[in-house]
Amino acid sequence: MKPFIKHSGIVAPIDRVNIDTDAIIPKQFLRKIERTGFGKHLFHEWRFLDYEGTQENPDFILNKEAYRQSSVLLTRDNFGCGSSREHAPWALADYGFLLIIAPSFADIFYNNCVKNGILLVTLPTKDIDDLFNQVEGKPNTEISADLEKQVVIAPNGREHSFEINSFAKECLLKGLDQIGWTMQFTDKIDTFETHLKTNQPWLVTS
């Protein structure tokens, strides 16, 4: 995945609490194991008026022309609750979202997003309210994030500091999931395995 260092993008405000993973990517679309191709099904039941996804709901924000290229999502408490499916971050990333801002996130969803290069920023509710006031009804408004400095820059220029786990931050900055992070230490792993085979061969299965 690509490193996340800084990002600026059009923000799509979705003013709802408890948006679960079934709303993000409904269960009928979970038949693939690849990470690609899920973006067209993102928020399917909100974006479309029919089951097949051929009739767009004109009232849903991502169907409005000014928001079709959104890469920043602003939303409310407990985003990503529900099942542990990793398909939800796959759908968000495949659509183009790189930054999601909310007062709180479900834990498993948060970790899954880090593995897929999406930065989740948790801000106090009063700051979220302020951001909603700045962006609602104002198409093409952008919000920026600087991961190294751990700040979100609002449309009015105000900087909002946020906390992030140091390991998650390192993985995002380097563009690594946990497997990629582990592979940085291949030489040390090989050295350990060689030492183990030499000194404790009874612990090594053939």
N, C-alpha and C positions, 0 to 999 in steps of 0.2 A: 504494500500500500504506500501511498505518497506521504511524505512527512507533512505534518501540520505545524507551521510556524506562525504565519499570519494569514488572516483571511478577511476579505470584505465582500459582502454580497447583499442582494435584495432580500429583505426580510418578509416572511409570510406570517402574520399573526393568526393563531388559532386559539381563540379564547375559550378553552374548555379544560376542565379538570379530569383526571383519571382516564386519559386516553390510553387504552390498553393495546396490547400487541395484536389482538384480533381486529381492532379498528385500523391499525397501521397496515397490516397485511393479513387479510382474512384466510381462514384455514384451507379453503379450496385451492389456494395457489401455492401450497407447500409441497408440491410433488417433485420439485427439482432439488438437487443437492448443490448445484452451481450457485455462485454468489451473484451472478448477473441475470438480468431479465426480469427482476422483480419490481423495478421502478414503475412500470406501467400499471401495476396493481396497487400501488401505494394509496392508502385511504380509499380503497375501491368503492365501498358502500356509501361514501360521502361524495366522491367525485362523479359517480355515475348513477343514472336513474334506472338502469336495467342491469340484470345479472351478468349479461355478456360484456358489459362495458363499452357499448357502442353509442350511448346517449349521455353526453356530459350533463352534469348538474350545473347550470349557469350560476347558481348562487354560491357554490363552493369556491373558496379563494384561489386554489391552485388552477382553476379553470378560467380565471380572469387573466386576460392577456398580460397585464403588467406583472403578474406573479408567477407566470409559467417558468421563468428562469430563476426562481428563488433558490438560494443555497443556505439561507439562515431561517430557522424556525423559532418563533417566539410562542411559548405556550404556558400552561398552568401546572399546578401541583400534580405529582405522581405520574408524570409522563412515562410511558413504557411499562406500566403495570400489567399483570396478567401472566401468561405463560412465559417460559424461558426461551422461546424460539429465537434463534439468531437471525431468522429470516427478516425480522423487523428492521434491524440495522442494515441488512442487505438491501431491503427495499428503499430505505431512506437514502443510503449512499448511492444506489443505482439511479435514483431520481436526480440526485445532485446536491443533497443536503450535506454540509460539512460542519455546521455549527447549530446547536440547539440550546436555547436558553429557557430556563424554567426555575420555579422555586424549589422543586425536588424531582428526583427521578427514582424509578424502581432500581434496586441494586444490581440485579442480574442484567437488566437492560443496559445500565450504565457500563458495566464491564464489557458487554458484547459490543457496544459502540466504540470503546477504546480499541478493541481488536480489529475494528473495521475503519479506523482513521477518522472517526467523527468526534469532535470535541463537544462535550456536554458541560455547560456552564450553569452552576447553581447560584442564584442571586436572591436576596431577601425579597419578600412579596412587595414591599413598597417600591423597590427598584423595578421590579417586573411591571407593576402598575404604571410607573413613570414611562417605561419603554412602550407599553401598549398605548398610552396617551400620545406618544410621539409618532407612532407608526400607523395606527388605525386610520383608515380612510385616506392614507397618503401613499399611493402606489409608487413603486420604484425607490422607496426609501431604503437606505443601506445601513447595516450595522457591521462593525469590524471587531475582530478579536486578535490579540497578540498573546500567544501562548507563553513565550519566553518571559514577558513582563507580567503575565496573568492579569490582563485587563481586557474588558469589553468597552468599546467606544460607541456611545450612543449617537443618534443623529444630531443631537444638539452639541456634541463634542465632549460631553461629560464622560469621564473614565470610571468604570465600575470594576473594582478589584474582585477577584474570585480565587477560591482555594482549589487545589487539585492535588491528588496523591502523587508523590514524587516519581513513583514507578510508572504510573499512567502518563505523566508528563513526558518522561524520557522516551517511552514507547511511541507516543504521538510525534514528538519532535524528530525522532529517527525513522519514523514510518515502519515500525516493527510491531508485529503481534508477539505473543509469548514464545511461539516457536522461533520466530526470527530473532528475538532477543536471546534465546538460548543458543542459537547457532553462532552467535558472536564468540562463544567460548569453545568452539570445536577443538582447538588445539589442546586446551586444558582437559576436555573430556577424553580425548584420545590418549593423553598422557596418563590420566587416571586409570583408564581401562587397561592400558599396557602394564602399569604398575600392579594392578589387581591380578591380572593373568599370571604375572611373574611371582608375586609374593603370596597370593591367596587363590591359587587355581581351583580349589574345591568350591569356591563361590561362583565360578563362571560356568555356565551351562554351554554345551556345544551346540 
